[in-house]
Amino acid sequence: MSLSALSHLECSRTGERYDADAVQGVSAAGMPLLARYDIERAARTLTREALVARPATLWRYREMLPVRDPTAVVSLGEGMTPLLPLPRYGARIGVPDLLMKDEGLTPTGTFKARGAAVGVSRAAELGVEGVAMPTNGNAGAAWAVYAARAGLTCLIAMPVAAPAITRTECVAAGAELYLVDGLIGDAGRLIAAAVRERTGYQEVSTLREPYRLEGKKTMGYEIVEQLGWQVPDVILYPAGGGVGLIGIHKALREMQELGWIGERLPRLVAVQAAGCAPIVRAFEAGAEVSEPFPDPATAAFGITVPKALGDFLVLRAVRETGGTAVAVTDEALLAEQRTLARDEGTFICPEGAACLAAARDLRESGFIGAGERVVVLNTGTGLKYPETIPVDVPTLAPGQNVRW
Ligand SMILES: *Cc1c(COP(=O)(O)O)cnc(C)c1O
């Protein structure tokens, strides 16, 4: 029996309705499509009490997910990652009630697996045979492995500068991979041309299909469930395409409709690297959309997105919740990555570390109050970025005499 209460898709710009049971890309206006649900129907079986007995994966919220046939679900055990208190580090930066949603424990080591699990499952359910995407690395790796598990073919293009391990993951999973001597936009043009020429592929770039967002929104459900159905005061998210932040905002709105949380929402903060901060610039300028960011460069490779299709949705979510958008330097984020590992024993990705640098800055500026509960998203494991930590240690010959 289908538990999904998916009813239709809606243009995020015009509100125009689209059929959710056909393969869809963007709206006629070229804008992302948002999945909408029959909340009353979902609420009949999806209750906070019912959740207690459900498995600890993101599929526990299946009424509010788009996959209709339970046997179409392609899973590697994604979701319900820990919400870790950071007491020592929190005290250091003056935010004692600091928590980290640690997506480093997700299959493929980043939260991209959430979007891939739901996106691939739904694509396969609708009869799609192959998926094609440009990526900064992590999304490609995630979609490649989930496509393999679903029996779909997978075509990926990524910048040569993307984290090397993500190439290995794509190749291991049998994806057709191209490296581009350029940026994600160049990879995007290559993929767009490929899907025009070849049949059997759906283009699944960021927000160019509706269901990756549905997978990523589950981070919002989990944070609130893990806090005993309380919302935190602030959530910080490292925004590239912004899907995670748009998703968390969508989940919060849906939980309001379900009657699970009240009027008050957490202030959502979009964090970017100073070397690629189009959304921060737009926020500061009071603009509704961003301008392409010139010559983007940062160690936080997953957020090197000079122009995001969903920029207006990120800006809307930030403004509606009384949040903000801030940029941090690579120097600052790489320093936090090390400090956190030493304080708390967790090796996080540079994108996640950007949120810590931002939390420190926002505490100093007074945006974050001393007693506030703050959640930072660590979107991936540091193991995917070994080059971010220089290792300068002695190598000893066997039996070499060392003066200890
Ligand atoms: C993709 C990615 C991001 C940014 O995600 P968006 O949804 O594009 O904003 C952040 N961190 C990591 C590790 C990523 O791979």
Ligand as a Chemical Component Dictionary entry (heavy atoms), coordinates in Angstrom:
data_LIG
# 
_chem_comp.id                   LIG 
_chem_comp.type                 NON-POLYMER 
_chem_comp.pdbx_formal_charge   0 
_chem_comp.three_letter_code    LIG 
# 
loop_
_chem_comp_atom.comp_id 
_chem_comp_atom.atom_id 
_chem_comp_atom.alt_atom_id 
_chem_comp_atom.type_symbol 
_chem_comp_atom.charge 
_chem_comp_atom.model_Cartn_x 
_chem_comp_atom.model_Cartn_y 
_chem_comp_atom.model_Cartn_z 
_chem_comp_atom.pdbx_ordinal 
LIG C1 C1 C 0 26.911 19.899 -2.050 1  
LIG C2 C2 C 0 27.494 20.195 -0.753 2  
LIG C3 C3 C 0 27.100 21.311 -0.002 3  
LIG C4 C4 C 0 26.113 22.317 -0.516 4  
LIG O1 O1 O 0 24.858 21.746 -0.731 5  
LIG P1 P1 P 0 23.739 22.541 -1.539 6  
LIG O2 O2 O 0 22.522 21.762 -1.300 7  
LIG O3 O3 O 0 24.181 22.568 -2.950 8  
LIG O4 O4 O 0 23.681 23.907 -0.953 9  
LIG C5 C5 C 0 27.633 21.463 1.262  10 
LIG N1 N1 N 0 28.535 20.599 1.751  11 
LIG C6 C6 C 0 28.963 19.517 1.064  12 
LIG C7 C7 C 0 29.962 18.603 1.687  13 
LIG C8 C8 C 0 28.450 19.279 -0.213 14 
LIG O5 O5 O 0 28.878 18.209 -0.893 15 
# 
loop_
_chem_comp_bond.comp_id 
_chem_comp_bond.atom_id_1 
_chem_comp_bond.atom_id_2 
_chem_comp_bond.value_order 
_chem_comp_bond.pdbx_ordinal 
LIG C1 C2 SING 1  
LIG C2 C3 SING 2  
LIG C2 C8 DOUB 3  
LIG C3 C4 SING 4  
LIG C3 C5 DOUB 5  
LIG C4 O1 SING 6  
LIG O1 P1 SING 7  
LIG P1 O2 DOUB 8  
LIG P1 O3 SING 9  
LIG P1 O4 SING 10 
LIG C5 N1 SING 11 
LIG N1 C6 DOUB 12 
LIG C6 C7 SING 13 
LIG C6 C8 SING 14 
LIG C8 O5 SING 15 
# 
